């Protein structure tokens, strides 16, 4: 029996009960401990030669789905086999990538959805004279000492090691086990994608598989909000689900209030309004126009800066923008300027940020004015900026931020009093809290009145059985769930007696279709 626990995109942790023992997944099964499952009569690669023949010869097991020799597949084929086995983005059985895992590729296999791997290739490599140094493979015949202090190697001289190949097999297994355990920890911390983006650079085919996964697969299990930092360190970072979702949803919800937009550079500190640069600028200039912050790869209207990933990301700063960066960011900046229908664009930017604006200058109808030279905080730059924007009216920025967050997250509008010190904002009705900013996940947490409204409108709701609700709601207790729900979404659960607010642990489709696993972590509950 398989009990999913924590999800991070396609990957997940869980408990797998097999032959009287419980395995924490993702896990490595060692030769000699692998159950007597049906491994079929043909490798998975046959699927792409003859679908009909593979269907007759493929492995068939009730408790596990087995894929074999995945390291022999092309990147497109590798992505396709995982997608074909997914039901609405999630396989109800644990996926076992048999005879496929190496330290160099196992993080990618787990990212794509593998729950179980084995040490078959690690042993085969050892008996072929290959010793693992992490993901690097070296010929053991070229080593004088075993360069590892694990219990099997202990930095011994190679010529003095009895049963050298057996020792190497045990060492290789430990290297693979360490990588699998690392992935499990990264899933729990919602950081596996950051790690995989770096690992795939070791092999062009791994990189291709990640790119194809981003473009071809169903991402219904991917969260909109995360507690982990989004590290934009590779070209593939811009194709992450959360980046693509942020752009599309922010563009859909964006409602500018003026005919002028001020473009500003991003800052190392997030949210931007708490940074030294943005605070210093606002202390010298009355900013009462729309603002858009330019970064790589993000373009962030000020109203969305407390939402993930804008509130929690990092990107390498070199002062040089590649052609790919300029083109990507300029494309989205153009769309936001067009959505706003702005008549004037005040670009208070320099360097690579200015290159982005120059790229769109001739493609938008608005007048573009540059106000910064060398330093955005210099007296000359500030004076030029004042001349362009200080004659404008006044705006309640914090209210606009909360309004846009409600629209982005739930698709609703709400009035109320804004309280709190930025960025710890709250929306109140009298003294009663309606919502507050959750900086950990980059979203809003909600309370009774808004929860009741969402329940009335059937938005992000989950119907459960008439049982006593404690700290956790399992999938077996879910009767119906909004299909828009993704992991980490704030949801409203209810039965005939109570309703409440919780954090989704799986997608709405999986909640309604699964019998095992955690569906919702309860935050608070209310009586009707």
PyMOL commands that set and color helices and strands:
alter all, ss='L'
color gray80, all
select helices_A, chain A and resi 44-48+51-57+70-72+75-85+106-112+120-126+140-142+158-160+164-188+192-202+204-216+235-239+241-253+272-274+276-284+302-304+323-340+351-361+379-389+397-410+448-457+475-477+508-513
alter helices_A, ss='H'
color red, helices_A
select strands_A, chain A and resi 2-8+11-18+21-25+27-29+64-68+94-98+116-118+130-133+136-139+230-232+260-265+290-294+299-301+313-315+344-348+367-370+417-419+426-429+432-438+443-446+461-464+472-474+478-481+490-494+498-504+518-527
alter strands_A, ss='S'
color yellow, strands_A
deselect
rebuild
show_as cartoon
